[in-house]
Amino acid sequence: MQYDVAIIGGGITGSALAYELMRYRLNVTLLEKATEVGFGTSKSNSGVIHAGHHAPPNTLKGQLEWEGNQLWDKLADELGFGFKRIGELTVALDASQIPVLEELERQGKERGVSGLEIWDQPRIRREEPNLNPNILAALYAPTTGVTNPYEVCFALVENAIRNGLVVQCDTTVSAITKEGGCITLHTGHGEVRSRFVINAAGLFADQIAEMAGVPAFRISPRRGEEYLLDKRLAGLIERVIFPCPTPASKGILVIPTCDGTIMVGPTADPVDDKRDVSTTFAGAAEIFAAVNRLVPGISERDCIAEFAGLRAVADTEDFIIGASPLKGFINVAGIQSPGLTAAPAIARKVVRILGDEGLDLIPNETYIPNAPKPIHFSGLPTDEQILLCQRDPRYSQIVCRCECVGEGEIVDAIRRGARTLDGVKLRTRAGMGRCQGGFCTWRVMQLLARELNLPMTTLTKHGDGSWLICDREDAPCSPGS
Amino acid sequence: MLTGKLAQLDGDYDVVVVGGGPAGMAAALGAREVGANRVLILDRDREAGGILLQCIHPGFGLHHFGEELTGPEYAQRFLSEVCDKGIDVLTDAYAADIDLDKRVKVMSGRFGVRIISGSAVVLAMGARERTRGAIRTPGTRPAGVMTAGLTQRIVNMLGYLPGKRVAILGSGDIGLIMARRLTLEGVEVVGVYEIMPYPNGLNRNIVQCLNDFDIPLHLSTTVVNIHGRDRVEKVTVAPVDASLKPDLTRCSDVACDTLMLSIGLIPENELSRHLNLRFDPATGGPFVTSAMETSIDGVFACGNVVHIHDLVDFVTQESLLAGQGAGLYATGHRKPADNIRLIPGDNVASCVPHTISSDRDHTLYLRVKKPLDMSTIRLGEVYEKKLRYVFPAETLTVTVRPRFLENFHGNSLRIDVQPREPA
């Protein structure tokens, strides 16, 4: 089969583009090298939908940040993923930082970002009593939101599949050739032929461009560590807290996630290895020292999980979006912050570029805009829980005790595409709470094995070689002995 | 295994026990013993018995039954009695919430979501294990980092292995026992790394699980990095100084495919927090009276929810008391309130219960802060006892009898464990 568009990379960019393209009568495929979409850079993103005023105005980032921000409400509403506009405060700890806040406010207002206000100390204390009392002033932006990037990827792709997208996971592109009007992607699972190819390969976008014979940029990984805190701290802070930015970085944030936990981070360390997602002593120390200046009540002892992700930073420090010298090959690269915020706008921009490059964009009359929303049982009012369980008692068969996730939700996640322990975790939160899967891992594995009809020993944490348990070779009661 | 049964889930009980492990079962029996008729045990797992069911090694019951039993055997003795006494057991049931009127919101695959009330409630949810996040071990996040309890479940109940070559961080008892179990199952255990200068498990487990199997124990050493993208490939270990700070100039790598964590237990008090009980930061559990009653009337607690126990026999003893307290509360026959507060003094990390009464015997469970040879335990001016050694990993029990307190008229007693000159 020949596709109209093949997207390389199932991160937030590739997923958003796939979702957008399915509005048209097109044959589209998405190739992802991991076992599930969203498992790369997007999984470890902070999940902040930026207010719209942070990125410099003369950049592509600056143009797409505010445009993207405004698209999130409708997207969340149609696809049913968690999204809350909780607002943000960028705070000044000394007087020299106040002009920076004023400049940000001016920059935002010029762009049309609504609701920006500078707050004085009494206002800050009233609204966020747990912030460091020495904070002098803060720029408040109500348009900031929080979401779970992986949940968004799953929802986008799930909807796109309903509209005809072909997803190929565990599929790595190893060579790219062009014959006539068609580009061929060579993968471990055979060839994929397509008129247009979108390079949304994140950290590896430079290598993909090189394979296509159009090397024009370099992607350097910049690592960010994040630490997730116990739910006990829910409500300590209501809004995303930014320190006053420096030219180099937005700094280390305090993020109340849309699941009611608090996350702190990220660091920003250039690394050499595109797979180096390790956390470090230094990173933890840096983050907790920085966070203590913002919210003194947060302690390292509240940490329940830590992780790191890599930003795909292009040498231009800006998004690279556009056609390349190879006809039909389009780069969408260097999508670092505010890439998540901008993703829906990036997708629309790429569709326009595809149109300009000669792709016929005929609206798909059978397009389904929404998706059946996953049920998050623990968040329902008791009356609804009672009614739901009368219909399907598996929802009240609780598997994950920390996050109150039942068998019903887990089976649903597997039916929606979860193939791994992490896939279930990221869709349902099973294993994400304070015991970090200590109690539920084996039960989730049993459900995966049952639903996918696989032996327990073939299950993985996140695909590849991430096996979870092995057989007793000399098991006395194993079959056949 | 004989398991409990429940014909139908009624709305009202004399005593609702949350948790069907050894603590919950003993509490239910205690409540029944003093005349509570309608007693319900709720348990999240498929069978009652709690963590005992995955503890297939022997060593349980020496104190309580005077014989050595395995975990499932110990559990079965209680479960049989629970069934004989007509106590309702609802398994696969999750207590999601409790309010001050002692109404428990229960979720069960069989009964859906129900609200049950108890005249008294016993919290017996046990503990959970500390995880990697709690100690923020740096490195990657591959498969193969798991707690000792999960490993125990996988090996002993599901019949799989966690990996082929295992390094163990922490010397908690479950970790030590799993070091032996894994060795017996043919897994190579490369070593146990303990950050403290002394082991964190019982001495008998160090001897029987490590020494007997030539498994090296590295004290004052910790894991400073985990490597491997998909599965653990190796860990880096380093010695620590007196302030527990690792010396990164003296690192070495240990090849393994699994890192098992045995870094301690935390009382599982999620539900207790909904009730806003008063907590003891030293134990991580609620403050309790000598009847194991919490700061909220009619809410009792026992077992690892209150403080981490070394031996299930101690859990049983304490939980019987809690159950009796709850049963008496539910039937309107309470014992006189406590009149003496206990205050942890020198080298005492924690003491349970937090208050006692001068009119009856009490067992106090103490934990010391640091090891001492040749010491004396003192209860204010009223009692002292010489001890050969004390160890943070081993609970110290002291029986207080009314006659010690005959001439005592204060309202608080300080407990100290102090060094003494050898005789």
Interface residues (C-beta under 8 A of the other chain):
Chain A: Y227 L228 R232 R275 V277 S278 T279 T280 F281 G283 A284 E300 R301 C303 I304 A305 E306 F307 S378 T382 Q385 I386 C389 Q390 P393 R394 S396 Q397 I398 R401 C402 C404 G406 E407 L421 R434 C435 Q436 G437 G438 F439 T441 W442 M456 T457 T460 K461 H462 G463 D464 G465 S466 W467 L468 I469 C470 D471 R472 E473 D474 A475 C477
Chain B: R44 D92 Y94 A96 K105 M107 S108 G109 R110 F111 G112 V113 I115 R128 E129 T131 R132 G133 A134 R136 P138 G139 T140 R141 P142 A143 G144 M146 T147 G149 L150 R153 I154 L158 G159 Y160 L161 P162 G163 K164 E185 G186 V224 N225 I226 H227 R229 D230 R231 E270 R273
